[in-house]
Amino acid sequence: MKQSEEKVNKISKRLKMSIAMAAILAMSAGVGFARDTTETIDATAFGTSTQLGKNFTVRLIVYEYSTPDDRKILVESFQKGQNDGLVNALEKMKAVGRITMPGTLGFDVSYIHQFKTPTGRSIRFVTNRRIAFGESYWSTQSKEFNLTAGEIRINDQDKNKSDGVLFPATQLTINKDGDPQWDLRMNPWKLNNIIVWPSKDKEK
């Protein structure tokens, strides 16, 4: 009887230790993945052509903006390996932001660049697209369109004129004139109703 009780107690202790360890790991994982944000940008994506009349909400969370060195790496990678070279380079970069769209849990963004414009600023981003299980399993042609990219144009003089464009599934190719261009799997989405939420630190 005592031996049986001892076994139960040992199992109980091990179980409690396992639960405690799992809780600690979960807490540490949460702290490890937490990132300060520079700003958050919300937008409404409106369909064009065959997607006309459809819309959904897009959120771009910016942790930090990419550096000139990051841009140089992408340019050189594209020159060497074109779209595949760009994809490989993006995969090796740390996440500088995150984007959320319907049908996804959200995914990391590897490159976000901003530059000044006469009316404000423009933000361009590109990252590797999450390939759906069906695409991978059936090796569909859509797998070739393995990037997600876009541009958000922020007008500081008139917020109502802020807009942008989103390419959910695209690849970067070279046109007949030798210049890089976006080759789309589907029509681009127009971005409107742009709202910029600065970080809490910036609001203070």
C-alpha positions in Angstrom: 0.0 0.0 0.0 2.8 2.4 1.0 4.7 1.5 -2.2 1.7 2.3 -4.2 1.2 5.7 -2.5 4.9 6.5 -3.0 4.6 5.8 -6.7 1.5 8.0 -6.9 3.3 10.8 -5.0 6.4 10.5 -7.3 4.2 10.7 -10.4 2.3 13.6 -9.0 5.5 15.5 -8.3 6.9 14.8 -11.8 3.6 16.0 -13.3 3.6 19.2 -11.2 7.2 19.8 -12.2 6.4 19.3 -15.9 3.5 21.7 -15.7 5.6 24.3 -13.9 8.4 23.9 -16.5 5.9 24.2 -19.3 4.5 27.4 -17.7 8.0 28.9 -17.3 8.9 28.1 -20.9 5.7 29.6 -22.1 6.3 32.8 -20.2 9.9 33.0 -21.4 8.8 32.4 -25.0 6.3 35.2 -24.7 9.0 37.6 -23.4 11.4 36.5 -26.1 9.1 37.1 -29.0 7.7 40.4 -27.7 8.9 43.4 -29.8 8.6 47.1 -29.3 6.8 48.7 -32.2 7.7 51.9 -34.1 4.2 52.3 -35.4 1.2 50.3 -36.6 -0.6 51.1 -39.9 -4.2 50.0 -40.6 -5.7 50.1 -44.1 -8.7 48.8 -46.0 -7.8 46.8 -49.1 -10.3 47.2 -52.0 -10.4 44.7 -54.8 -9.8 45.7 -58.5 -11.1 44.1 -61.7 -12.4 40.6 -61.0 -12.1 41.3 -57.2 -14.1 44.5 -57.5 -16.5 45.1 -54.6 -14.5 43.0 -52.2 -12.5 44.5 -49.3 -10.7 43.4 -46.1 -8.5 45.0 -43.4 -4.7 44.9 -43.5 -2.5 45.8 -40.6 1.3 46.5 -41.0 3.1 46.5 -37.7 6.6 48.1 -37.9 9.2 47.1 -35.4 12.0 49.0 -37.1 12.8 50.2 -40.6 15.3 48.5 -42.8 18.7 50.0 -43.3 20.5 51.0 -46.6 22.7 47.9 -46.1 19.6 45.7 -46.1 18.5 47.3 -49.4 22.0 46.7 -50.8 21.8 43.0 -49.9 18.4 42.6 -51.6 19.6 44.4 -54.7 22.7 42.3 -55.0 20.8 39.1 -54.3 18.3 39.9 -57.0 21.1 40.7 -59.5 22.7 37.3 -58.8 19.7 35.1 -58.6 16.7 37.3 -59.6 13.5 36.3 -57.8 14.9 33.1 -56.2 17.9 35.1 -55.0 15.6 37.7 -53.5 13.6 35.1 -51.7 16.7 33.4 -50.2 18.0 36.8 -49.0 14.7 37.7 -47.4 14.5 34.4 -45.6 17.9 35.1 -43.9 16.9 38.5 -42.7 15.5 39.2 -39.3 11.8 40.3 -39.0 11.4 44.1 -39.0 7.6 44.0 -38.9 4.5 41.9 -39.2 1.5 41.9 -41.5 -2.0 40.5 -40.9 -4.5 39.7 -43.6 -7.7 37.5 -43.8 -7.0 33.8 -44.2 -3.7 34.0 -42.3 -2.5 34.2 -38.7 -0.2 37.0 -39.8 3.4 36.6 -40.8 6.7 38.3 -40.4 7.9 41.0 -42.8 11.6 41.0 -43.6 12.1 44.4 -45.4 10.3 47.7 -44.7 11.7 50.9 -46.2 10.5 54.4 -45.9 11.4 57.6 -47.8 10.2 61.2 -47.9 7.8 62.4 -50.5 6.7 66.0 -51.3 3.5 65.5 -49.3 4.8 63.1 -46.6 6.4 59.7 -46.9 6.1 56.4 -48.6 6.6 53.0 -47.0 7.5 50.0 -49.1 7.6 46.4 -47.9 8.4 42.9 -49.2 8.6 39.5 -47.6 8.3 35.8 -48.4 4.7 34.7 -48.8 3.4 31.8 -46.7 2.8 29.0 -49.2 -0.5 27.1 -48.5 -0.4 23.4 -47.8 -2.4 22.6 -51.0 0.0 24.7 -53.1 3.0 22.8 -51.7 1.4 19.4 -51.9 0.2 19.7 -55.5 3.2 21.9 -56.5 0.9 24.4 -58.2 2.1 27.2 -60.5 1.1 29.7 -57.8 4.1 28.6 -55.7 6.3 30.7 -58.1 4.5 33.8 -56.8 6.2 33.5 -53.5 6.4 37.1 -52.3 4.0 39.6 -50.7 4.8 43.2 -51.3 3.2 46.6 -51.2 3.5 50.4 -50.7 1.7 52.7 -48.4 1.8 56.4 -49.3 1.1 58.7 -46.3 0.0 62.2 -47.1 0.7 64.5 -44.0 -1.0 67.4 -45.7 -4.3 65.7 -46.3 -4.9 62.3 -44.5 -7.8 61.5 -46.9 -5.3 61.4 -49.8 -3.2 58.7 -48.2 -3.4 55.5 -50.2 -1.4 52.5 -51.3 -1.3 49.1 -53.1 -0.9 45.5 -52.0 0.4 42.6 -53.9 -0.6 39.5 -51.9 1.1 37.0 -54.3 3.8 38.2 -56.6 7.3 37.7 -57.9 10.0 40.1 -59.1 11.0 39.6 -62.8 13.0 41.4 -65.5 11.0 43.0 -68.3 12.0 43.3 -72.0 13.8 46.6 -71.2 15.9 44.9 -68.6 14.2 46.6 -65.7 12.8 44.8 -62.6 9.0 44.6 -62.4 6.3 42.9 -60.3 4.7 39.9 -61.9 1.3 39.3 -60.2 -0.7 36.1 -59.8 -3.8 38.2 -59.3 -4.9 41.8 -59.5 -3.4 44.3 -57.0 -5.5 45.6 -54.1 -5.9 49.3 -53.6 -5.3 50.5 -50.0 -7.4 53.3 -48.6 -8.6 54.5 -45.2 -5.0 54.6 -43.9 -4.6 55.1 -40.2 -1.2 55.4 -38.6 -0.9 54.5 -34.9 2.4 55.7 -33.4 4.0 53.7 -30.6 3.1 54.7 -27.0 6.7 56.0 -26.5 6.2 58.4 -29.3 2.9 59.6 -27.9 4.5 60.7 -24.6 
